[in-house]
C-alpha cells in the first residue's frame, strides 16, 4: 500500500466504483430475503404507475433496465458547461428530486446493456428503502461499519465533506468542486481512503474460494457482505465482458479480472481482482487522468508473481 501527495487516511472520490459497493449491498439484501430478483422499483419507492416503477432491481444491477444513462432534465447543458468552465458539481439532487425525475421518464429503452448512472442511483435507494434505512445508513450498517471502513462515506452536501478530503483537479490542473448529492451516492457519490479500499478488496478476496468463486452457503463464510455481486451472470459487451451486480469480469491474457472503474470531475479510480490468484489492485488519484491501463498492468504483474493475496 502506498500514497503520494496525500496521507493514507485521506479520502478520495471513488466515482462509479460506488456502484460496486451498491452491488454488494444489493446482493447482501438478496441473501437476507429483503428482496428478490423480480422486485421492482415501484415496490420499494413511491413512483406511482410510471414506466420506471416496473423496472426490476436485478435488471438495474446489470445495466439492462432500459433507463437512460442520465435523466432528462432542464439545465443539463448549463450544468455541463459550468463543470467545464468553473469545475462545479453537475449533480447534487435530493432523493425527492431523483424520484420526480424517475416519474417523468416517458418510456423505457430496449432491455439491453446500457450503462446507467440514473439506474444505479435508483437501485441503491430502493435497496435501502427495503431495509428501512437511508442509503447512507445502509452503507454504514452493512458494509463500512462491519468491515471497519471509517473513511468510506457518502456526503449529501458540501458541508458533509470531511477535513480529510483530497481536492480533485481536472487534467489541466483546475480545482474541481466535490461531487456530492443524496441522489448520487449509490452511483458515484462515495468517498474513501486508499487504506480502507485496500481493506475492502482484502475482505472480498478473503471470501473467495481457491477456484475463484465466492463461498456462498458452505465452507468459510465470506468476510465481505454480498460477495455474489462479483459473480458474472450476463454478457455486457459480448461474451468477453460479463457483468454481475455492477462488477465487470473481463478475460485479460487468460485470466479472469473482476473490476470496476470510476471518474468524477477531479478524480479517477480503478479496482480490480484476480480472484483465482488471490490478488487485487486499487488505484485512486486526485486528477482526471485515466488509470485503467495502469490498474490492469499492475494486477497482471501481481498475479503473475504470487498466488497469495495482495493489494
C-alpha positions, 0 to 999 in steps of 0.5 A: 500500500502506498500514497503520494501527495496525500496521507493514507487516511485521506479520502478520495472520490471513488466515482462509479466504483460506488456502484460496486459497493451498491452491488454488494449491498444489493446482493447482501439484501438478496441473501437476507430475503429483503428482496428478490430478483423480480422486485421492482422499483415501484415496490420499494419507492413511491413512483406511482404507475410510471414506466420506471416503477416496473423496472426490476432491481436485478435488471438495474444491477446489470445495466439492462433496465432500459433507463437512460444513462442520465435523466432528462432534465432542464439545465443539463447543458448549463450544468455541463458547461459550468463543470467545464468552465468553473469545475462545479458539481453537475449533480447534487439532487435530493432523493425527492428530486431523483424520484420526480425525475424517475416519474417523468421518464416517458418510456423505457429503452430496449432491455439491453446493456446500457450503462446507467448512472440514473439506474444505479442511483435508483437501485441503491435507494430502493435497496435501502428503502427495503431495509428501512434505512437511508442509503447512507445508513445502509452503507454504514450498517452493512458494509463500512461499519462491519468491515471497519471502513471509517473513511468510506462515506457518502456526503449529501452536501458540501458541508458533509465533506470531511477535513480529510478530503483530497481536492480533485483537479481536472487534467489541466490542473483546475480545482474541481468542486466535490461531487456530492448529492443524496441522489448520487451516492449509490452511483458515484457519490462515495468517498474513501481512503486508499487504506480502507479500499485496500481493506475492502478488496482484502475482505472480498478476496478473503471470501473467495474460494481457491477456484475463484468463486465466492463461498456462498452457503458452505465452507468459510463464510465470506468476510465481505457482505454480498460477495455474489455481486462479483459473480458474472451472470450476463454478457455486457459487451459480448461474451468477453465482458460479463457483468454481475451486480455492477462488477465487470469480469473481463478475460485479460491474457487468460485470466479472469479480472473482476473490476470496476472503474470510476471518474468524477470531475477531479478524480479517477479510480480503478479496482480490480481482482484476480480472484483465482490468484488471490490478488487485487489492485486499487488505484485512486488519484486526485486528477482526471487522468485515466488509470485503467491501463495502469490498474490492469498492468499492475494486477497482471504483474501481481498475479503473475508473481504470487498466488497469495493475496495482495493489494 
